[in-house]
Amino acid sequence: MQAATLPFSSGWRWIQDGAGIFKRQPMAMFFWSLITGFLITIAYLIPLIGQMVLIAAMPILTFITLNASRNIVANRPMLPGMWLAPLRDTQTRRSLMRLGLVYLGFCLLGGFLATLPFLDGLMAAVSADGNVDQLALAQAIRGPFIAFGILYVLISALFWHAPALMGWHRVKLVQAMFYSMVACWRNKWPFLLYGLSWGAIFLATQLLGNMLVELGLGAGVVQIILTPVNLIIAAVLYCSFYPTYMSVFGANYPASQPDGR
């Protein structure tokens, strides 16, 4: 698998292309954003187990998203029965499930490694009788969050392109992770712009909400206004996954396949 090396400006171009995909079939991708948000909410209502299942399911959700975007680019209407069609192939489904378990393992390992150096500070925030010093805990938890954030960038590089490589190319798990890491390293500057741009977009949305509250709107009203906005932004984010893959690996295979896989 040959990964292309793209210019810095590609990071913003991926977002523009994602917005273009969304505009082709906005209701379909809005629906997928709504379903994904619902699954995330359900996962967080089930402590620990739900979040672990969600993490393990990420490669499958990503692959469904990529296939939906590819169908949209090929001018195929996304009908209800098409969403799960990519998972009907047994080999693809099992490969993505294995990838999800490995992804979960890496995330758990990353969390352990990020927390270990700061364990004394975290334990000091809890008294012998079990009372928690909230201020001390808030200060102690910053280190693990920052450390995990750095480790998660590396984890993301290993898994970013892996669902498509395994699902579309039948690349073995370890090879898919290696190719993904190499592709992300070759395009580290576009991905930096991509990440910063999305960070700015989400921050601007949050600032808009704060501004509306300061103008006198109730928090509930602001939430009602921003909920569809956030769903649309999330939908464009999901659509942008496809351009990040196609621009890097697209020369390796036909742009569309009639079977929808």
C-alpha positions as CSV (number, residue, x, y, z in Angstrom):
1,M,0.0,0.0,0.0
2,Q,1.5,3.3,-1.1
3,A,0.5,6.3,0.9
4,A,0.6,9.7,-0.7
5,T,2.2,12.7,1.0
6,L,0.0,15.8,0.9
7,P,0.5,19.5,1.4
8,F,-0.3,21.3,4.7
9,S,-3.5,22.9,3.2
10,S,-5.0,19.4,2.7
11,G,-6.1,19.4,6.3
12,W,-8.6,22.2,5.6
13,R,-9.4,20.7,2.2
14,W,-10.6,17.5,4.0
15,I,-13.1,19.5,6.0
16,Q,-14.3,21.3,2.9
17,D,-14.7,17.9,1.1
18,G,-16.5,16.5,4.1
19,A,-19.0,19.5,3.9
20,G,-19.4,18.8,0.2
21,I,-20.3,15.2,0.9
22,F,-22.8,16.3,3.6
23,K,-24.5,18.7,1.2
24,R,-25.2,15.9,-1.3
25,Q,-27.3,13.9,1.2
26,P,-27.7,16.0,4.3
27,M,-30.6,14.1,5.8
28,A,-28.8,10.7,5.5
29,M,-25.7,12.0,7.3
30,F,-27.8,14.0,9.8
31,F,-29.5,10.7,10.6
32,W,-26.2,8.9,11.1
33,S,-25.0,11.7,13.3
34,L,-28.1,11.4,15.4
35,I,-27.7,7.6,15.7
36,T,-24.1,7.9,16.6
37,G,-24.9,10.5,19.3
38,F,-27.6,8.3,20.7
39,L,-25.2,5.3,20.9
40,I,-22.6,7.5,22.7
41,T,-25.3,8.7,25.2
42,I,-26.4,5.1,25.9
43,A,-22.8,4.0,26.3
44,Y,-22.2,6.7,29.0
45,L,-25.3,5.8,30.8
46,I,-23.8,2.3,31.5
47,P,-20.7,3.0,33.6
48,L,-17.4,1.5,32.4
49,I,-18.9,-1.4,30.4
50,G,-20.8,0.9,28.1
51,Q,-17.8,3.0,27.4
52,M,-15.6,0.0,26.8
53,V,-18.1,-1.4,24.3
54,L,-18.3,2.0,22.5
55,I,-14.5,2.1,22.2
56,A,-14.4,-1.4,20.8
57,A,-17.1,-0.6,18.3
58,M,-15.4,2.5,16.9
59,P,-13.7,0.7,13.9
60,I,-17.1,-0.7,12.9
61,L,-18.8,2.7,13.2
62,T,-16.0,4.3,11.3
63,F,-16.3,1.7,8.5
64,I,-20.0,2.2,8.2
65,T,-19.4,6.0,8.0
66,L,-16.7,5.5,5.3
67,N,-19.0,3.3,3.2
68,A,-21.9,5.7,3.5
69,S,-19.7,8.6,2.3
70,R,-18.4,6.5,-0.6
71,N,-22.0,5.7,-1.6
72,I,-22.9,9.3,-1.5
73,V,-19.9,10.3,-3.6
74,A,-21.0,7.6,-6.1
75,N,-24.4,9.3,-6.2
76,R,-26.2,6.3,-4.5
77,P,-29.0,7.3,-2.2
78,M,-28.4,6.0,1.3
79,L,-31.5,3.8,1.9
80,P,-32.1,2.3,5.4
81,G,-30.9,-1.2,4.4
82,M,-27.6,0.1,3.1
83,W,-26.2,1.3,6.4
84,L,-25.3,-2.2,7.7
85,A,-24.6,-3.7,4.3
86,P,-20.8,-3.4,4.8
87,L,-21.0,-5.7,7.8
88,R,-22.8,-8.6,6.0
89,D,-19.5,-10.0,4.9
90,T,-18.3,-12.3,7.7
91,Q,-14.6,-11.8,7.2
92,T,-15.0,-8.0,7.2
93,R,-17.1,-8.1,10.3
94,R,-14.7,-10.3,12.2
95,S,-11.7,-8.3,11.2
96,L,-13.3,-5.1,12.4
97,M,-14.3,-6.7,15.7
98,R,-10.7,-7.9,16.2
99,L,-9.5,-4.4,15.4
100,G,-11.9,-2.9,17.9
101,L,-10.7,-5.2,20.7
102,V,-7.1,-4.3,19.9
103,Y,-8.1,-0.6,19.9
104,L,-9.7,-1.0,23.3
105,G,-6.6,-2.7,24.6
106,F,-4.4,0.2,23.3
107,C,-6.7,2.8,24.9
108,L,-6.7,0.9,28.3
109,L,-2.9,0.6,28.1
110,G,-2.6,4.3,27.3
111,G,-4.8,5.2,30.2
112,F,-2.7,3.0,32.5
113,L,0.6,4.5,31.3
114,A,-0.8,8.0,31.5
115,T,-2.1,7.6,35.1
116,L,0.8,5.6,36.6
117,P,3.3,8.5,37.0
118,F,0.6,10.6,38.7
119,L,-0.9,7.9,41.0
120,D,0.5,9.4,44.2
121,G,-1.1,12.8,43.5
122,L,-4.4,11.1,42.7
123,M,-4.3,9.0,45.9
124,A,-3.4,12.1,48.0
125,A,-6.7,13.7,46.9
126,V,-8.6,10.9,48.7
127,S,-8.4,10.9,52.5
128,A,-8.1,7.8,54.6
129,D,-11.9,7.9,55.4
130,G,-12.8,8.0,51.7
131,N,-13.5,11.7,51.4
132,V,-12.4,13.3,48.2
133,D,-10.8,16.8,48.0
134,Q,-12.4,18.0,44.8
135,L,-9.8,20.9,44.3
136,A,-6.9,18.6,44.8
137,L,-8.4,16.0,42.6
138,A,-9.0,18.5,39.8
139,Q,-5.4,19.6,40.0
140,A,-4.0,16.0,40.2
141,I,-6.1,14.8,37.2
142,R,-4.6,17.4,34.8
143,G,-1.4,15.5,34.4
144,P,-3.0,12.2,33.4
145,F,-5.3,13.9,31.0
146,I,-2.4,15.7,29.2
147,A,-0.3,12.5,29.1
148,F,-3.2,10.4,27.8
149,G,-3.9,13.1,25.2
150,I,-0.3,12.8,23.9
151,L,-0.5,9.0,23.9
152,Y,-3.9,9.1,22.2
153,V,-2.4,11.0,19.2
154,L,-0.1,8.1,18.7
155,I,-2.9,5.5,19.2
156,S,-5.1,7.4,16.7
157,A,-2.3,7.3,14.1
158,L,-2.2,3.5,14.4
159,F,-5.9,3.1,13.9
160,W,-7.0,6.1,11.8
161,H,-6.9,4.3,8.4
162,A,-7.0,0.7,9.7
163,P,-10.8,0.1,9.3
164,A,-10.7,1.0,5.6
165,L,-7.5,-0.9,5.0
166,M,-8.9,-4.0,6.6
167,G,-12.4,-3.7,5.3
168,W,-11.7,-2.7,1.7
169,H,-8.3,-4.2,1.1
170,R,-8.3,-7.2,3.3
171,V,-5.0,-6.0,4.8
172,K,-4.0,-7.9,8.0
173,L,-4.4,-6.2,11.3
174,V,-0.8,-5.5,12.1
175,Q,0.0,-4.4,8.6
176,A,-3.1,-2.1,8.5
177,M,-1.9,-0.5,11.8
178,F,1.6,-0.1,10.3
179,Y,0.3,1.4,7.0
180,S,-2.0,3.8,9.0
181,M,0.9,5.0,11.2
182,V,3.2,5.6,8.2
183,A,0.4,7.4,6.3
184,C,-0.3,9.6,9.3
185,W,3.4,10.4,9.8
186,R,3.8,11.3,6.2
187,N,0.8,13.6,6.5
188,K,1.4,14.9,10.0
189,W,1.2,18.6,9.0
190,P,-2.2,18.2,7.2
191,F,-3.5,16.2,10.1
192,L,-2.3,19.0,12.5
193,L,-4.2,21.6,10.5
194,Y,-7.2,19.2,10.4
195,G,-7.2,18.7,14.2
196,L,-6.7,22.4,14.9
197,S,-9.4,23.4,12.5
198,W,-11.9,21.0,14.1
199,G,-10.9,22.3,17.6
200,A,-11.5,25.8,16.5
201,I,-14.9,24.9,15.0
202,F,-16.1,23.2,18.2
203,L,-14.7,26.0,20.3
204,A,-16.5,28.6,18.2
205,T,-19.7,26.6,18.7
206,Q,-19.2,26.6,22.5
207,L,-18.5,30.4,22.5
208,L,-21.6,30.9,20.5
209,G,-23.6,29.1,23.1
210,N,-22.0,31.2,25.9
211,M,-22.8,34.4,23.9
212,L,-26.4,33.5,23.5
213,V,-26.7,32.9,27.3
214,E,-25.1,36.2,28.0
215,L,-27.6,37.9,25.7
216,G,-30.4,36.6,27.9
217,L,-31.5,33.3,26.4
218,G,-32.1,30.5,28.8
219,A,-29.7,27.6,29.0
220,G,-32.5,25.2,27.8
221,V,-33.3,27.4,24.8
222,V,-29.7,27.6,23.9
223,Q,-29.4,23.8,24.1
224,I,-32.4,23.4,21.8
225,I,-30.7,25.8,19.3
226,L,-27.3,24.3,19.4
227,T,-28.3,20.6,19.4
228,P,-29.0,20.5,15.6
229,V,-26.0,22.7,15.0
230,N,-23.8,20.2,16.9
231,L,-25.3,17.3,15.0
232,I,-24.6,18.9,11.7
233,I,-21.0,19.7,12.7
234,A,-20.6,16.1,13.8
235,A,-22.1,14.9,10.5
236,V,-19.6,16.9,8.5
237,L,-16.8,15.6,10.7
238,Y,-17.8,12.0,9.9
239,C,-18.0,12.9,6.2
240,S,-14.5,14.3,6.3
241,F,-13.1,10.8,7.3
242,Y,-13.6,9.6,3.7
243,P,-11.5,12.4,2.1
244,T,-8.7,11.8,4.6
245,Y,-8.5,8.2,3.4
246,M,-9.1,8.7,-0.3
247,S,-6.6,11.5,-0.7
248,V,-3.9,9.3,0.9
249,F,-4.7,5.8,-0.3
250,G,-7.2,6.4,-3.1
251,A,-4.8,5.7,-5.9
252,N,-4.6,2.0,-4.7
253,Y,-8.0,0.9,-5.7
254,P,-11.1,2.0,-7.7
255,A,-13.0,4.9,-6.3
256,S,-16.3,3.0,-6.1
257,Q,-17.5,-0.6,-6.1
258,P,-20.9,-1.7,-7.0
259,D,-21.3,-4.1,-4.1
260,G,-21.1,-1.2,-1.6
261,R,-18.3,-2.8,0.4
